[in-house]
Amino acid sequence: MNNLSNGVVDVTAYYFADNARKCFPKRIERNGQCLALLESGMRCIVTRGQQIVQIFTMTDGRQQYRLRFEPEARVWTLLGVVTCPR
């Protein structure tokens, strides 16, 4: 899914943490490619004026994926992919 950076993706599965108060992406898809993410990630909430944007750093065990979620538009964007050091 490296070639999908800076592209809109679909989040087709989620997992919940902190007694179901926080939602994280578990599976992302784009152009027929599907990627399962581990149930381990970080979420950062950023405000731009009145707009709230959530940034997620997730992993599949080999690579880290940085995702942006814009709640108002309900749009997920894959911002980048980084190979995890071994």
Secondary structure, DSSP 8 states (H G I E B T S, - for coil): -GGGTTEEEEEEEEEEETTTTEEEEEEEEETTEEEE--S-EEEEEEEETTEEEEEEEEE-SSEEEEEEEETTTTEEEEEEEEE---
